[in-house]
Amino acid sequence: MPIRIKLRELAQQKGVSQSRLSRLADLNVGMIQRIYHDPYTNITLSTLEKLARALRVELAELIELDPPLEKEPEAGSS
C-alpha cells in the first residue's frame, strides 16, 4: 500500500517556504524539493520526524495511506 507524504499541503497551509522548511528541519533543500515533486518517495522515519517537528504537526498528519486496490473475487466464490 503506497504512502503519500503530505508535505507540500501542510507547508503551504502553514505558510512555510521550502527553504525555510529545510532550515527548520535541518534538511537539505534538495530533499524537500524531492518530496514536493514526488510525495511517494522513500524517506526515513527520522526525516519524517524532523519535518513533523519543523511544521509543528503530529507525524500521522504528514502521511496518507492510499486506498488499497479492490481485491479480486476468489475463484469459485459467488
trRosetta pair geometry for C-beta under 8 A, 3 or more apart (Angstrom, degrees):
i j d omega theta_ij theta_ji phi_ij phi_ji
1 65 5.7 15 145 -164 125 102
1 66 6.3 -172 -178 61 78 79
1 68 5.3 -60 -102 -85 109 89
2 40 5.6 -22 -171 -135 120 118
2 65 7.7 141 86 -156 49 53
2 66 4.5 17 69 19 95 130
3 40 7.2 135 75 -135 50 67
3 63 5.4 -18 -175 -162 109 113
3 64 7.2 143 -163 69 59 42
3 65 6.0 -34 -106 -99 70 59
3 66 7.4 -136 -83 -2 22 84
4 39 4.8 34 -163 129 83 114
4 40 5.9 -40 -102 -79 66 73
4 63 7.0 138 74 -159 48 58
4 64 4.6 -26 65 64 100 97
4 65 7.8 180 20 -87 80 10
4 66 6.1 91 -20 -53 107 92
5 35 5.5 -60 93 -163 140 110
5 39 4.8 -152 55 -164 71 77
5 40 7.6 -177 9 -75 84 23
5 41 7.3 -49 17 49 130 78
5 43 7.0 31 -64 24 155 127
5 48 7.4 -130 -122 -107 117 97
5 62 6.0 -7 -153 160 76 90
5 63 6.1 -33 -103 -100 56 66
5 64 7.9 -174 -78 20 13 80
6 9 4.8 -44 -179 44 92 117
6 10 5.6 90 121 -22 92 103
6 39 7.0 48 -78 -155 33 133
6 61 7.2 -94 66 148 129 62
6 62 5.8 -164 49 -161 84 38
6 63 7.0 -163 4 -83 92 13
6 64 5.6 77 -44 -16 113 113
7 10 6.2 -67 -146 42 27 103
7 11 5.9 21 164 -16 68 113
7 21 7.9 108 -177 176 108 158
7 32 7.3 -157 157 -151 145 71
7 35 4.9 41 28 132 154 125
7 36 6.4 -96 93 -77 116 61
7 39 6.8 -169 25 -118 90 93
7 51 6.2 -60 -112 -172 109 144
7 62 6.6 29 -73 -153 67 96
8 11 6.1 -61 -144 39 24 107
8 12 6.2 20 160 -16 63 111
8 35 7.8 -172 -39 121 82 84
8 36 5.0 102 -77 -133 106 77
8 39 7.0 -85 4 -79 108 117
9 12 6.0 -62 -149 38 25 108
9 13 6.3 27 155 -21 64 108
10 13 5.6 -52 -146 34 32 113
10 14 6.4 14 159 -4 65 111
10 55 5.4 41 140 -171 121 155
10 57 6.1 -71 -159 -13 140 160
10 61 6.7 106 -98 134 138 107
10 62 6.6 -59 -6 -104 157 68
11 14 6.1 -69 -148 48 29 100
11 16 4.6 -95 -158 71 80 97
11 17 7.6 109 166 -101 117 4
11 18 7.3 61 158 -78 158 54
11 21 5.5 -35 -123 -70 129 144
11 55 6.5 -96 -84 -102 64 122
12 15 7.4 36 -173 -74 32 32
12 16 7.9 -95 -59 46 21 65
14 55 5.9 170 11 -153 162 88
14 56 7.7 143 -126 46 149 97
16 20 5.3 -129 -165 89 78 119
16 21 5.0 96 143 -65 116 93
16 24 7.2 -51 -157 12 134 149
16 54 7.7 136 -178 141 161 100
16 55 6.6 -133 22 -108 157 82
17 20 4.6 91 54 11 84 102
17 21 6.7 -147 92 -7 41 88
18 21 5.7 -57 -146 38 28 112
18 22 6.4 31 155 -23 64 104
18 29 6.0 83 142 -154 100 94
18 32 4.8 150 -161 125 90 133
18 33 6.2 56 -166 -70 145 73
18 36 6.6 -44 -101 -43 123 148
19 22 5.7 -49 -149 31 32 112
19 23 6.8 30 152 -15 62 103
19 29 5.8 -6 -105 -110 62 129
20 23 5.7 -57 -155 37 35 110
20 24 6.2 32 152 -17 69 108
21 24 5.6 -55 -140 40 32 110
21 25 5.8 12 165 -2 68 114
21 27 7.8 -26 131 53 79 110
21 32 5.5 131 93 -126 116 143
21 51 7.4 25 -179 -133 111 81
21 54 5.9 102 -154 136 68 140
21 55 7.3 9 -127 -67 105 90
22 25 6.3 -65 -136 50 23 97
22 26 8.0 79 165 -99 53 4
22 27 5.3 -106 -142 77 67 73
22 28 6.5 -40 -153 140 121 14
22 29 4.1 -56 -65 -82 165 66
22 31 7.4 132 -117 55 99 92
22 32 5.0 -103 -71 -17 94 139
23 26 7.4 19 -174 -74 29 44
24 54 3.7 116 120 -148 109 107
24 55 7.8 113 112 -52 142 48
25 32 7.6 138 49 -77 137 110
25 47 8.0 54 166 -161 127 63
25 50 4.3 95 -167 145 92 101
25 51 5.3 10 -116 -87 144 50
25 53 7.2 129 -114 69 74 89
25 54 3.8 -65 -67 -38 81 149
26 50 6.3 -103 53 -157 86 132
27 31 4.8 -90 165 67 114 136
27 32 6.2 126 101 -47 118 90
27 47 6.6 80 -105 -141 136 91
27 50 6.0 130 -45 116 113 142
27 51 7.4 -9 -8 -69 150 83
28 31 4.8 99 67 -4 85 100
28 32 7.5 -154 99 -2 50 83
29 32 5.4 -50 -154 36 45 115
29 33 6.2 46 148 -20 71 104
30 33 5.6 -53 -146 38 33 113
30 34 6.3 40 153 -25 65 103
31 34 5.6 -49 -148 31 31 115
31 35 6.7 27 155 -14 63 104
31 43 7.5 97 -170 -118 107 124
31 47 7.0 -123 172 -147 139 132
32 35 6.1 -59 -154 38 30 107
32 36 6.3 34 149 -22 65 107
33 36 5.4 -52 -146 34 34 116
33 37 6.2 19 160 -9 68 110
34 37 6.2 -65 -147 44 26 101
34 38 6.2 -35 173 40 65 101
34 41 5.6 57 146 -66 99 177
35 38 6.9 -80 -127 69 23 63
35 39 6.4 55 179 -107 66 51
35 41 5.8 -117 -99 46 57 126
35 43 6.7 -5 -87 -42 115 143
35 51 8.0 -78 102 -96 175 155
36 39 7.6 -1 -148 -67 14 79
38 41 4.3 88 103 -46 108 101
43 47 4.4 -94 167 77 114 141
43 48 6.3 135 103 -48 114 83
44 47 4.7 103 59 3 78 99
44 48 7.2 -138 101 -1 47 85
45 48 5.5 -51 -151 36 38 114
45 49 6.3 41 150 -22 67 104
46 49 5.5 -50 -148 35 34 115
46 50 6.5 38 152 -21 64 102
47 50 5.7 -51 -150 33 33 112
47 51 6.5 31 153 -17 65 105
48 51 5.8 -58 -150 38 31 110
48 52 6.2 31 154 -19 67 107
48 59 5.9 70 141 -149 108 101
48 62 5.9 162 -160 97 94 149
48 63 7.2 -1 -143 -49 136 111
49 52 5.7 -53 -144 37 31 111
49 53 6.2 31 157 -18 64 107
49 59 6.2 -24 -97 -96 61 120
50 53 5.8 -56 -148 38 28 110
50 54 6.2 28 154 -20 64 109
51 54 5.7 -55 -145 36 30 111
51 55 6.2 12 161 -3 65 111
51 62 6.1 106 103 -125 118 150
52 55 6.2 -67 -144 48 26 98
52 57 5.4 -104 -152 75 74 76
52 58 6.6 -32 -163 146 126 15
52 59 4.5 -58 -72 -88 165 59
52 61 7.2 125 -127 53 100 94
52 62 5.4 -100 -79 -28 93 135
53 56 7.2 22 -175 -76 32 44
55 62 7.6 132 50 -83 142 107
57 61 4.3 -96 164 67 121 140
57 62 6.5 135 97 -50 125 86
58 61 4.9 104 63 -9 78 102
58 62 8.0 -145 99 -7 51 84
59 62 5.9 -55 -167 24 43 115
59 63 7.4 8 153 1 71 106
60 63 6.6 -74 -151 45 38 92
73 77 5.7 -139 177 71 98 106
74 77 4.6 62 69 1 93 124
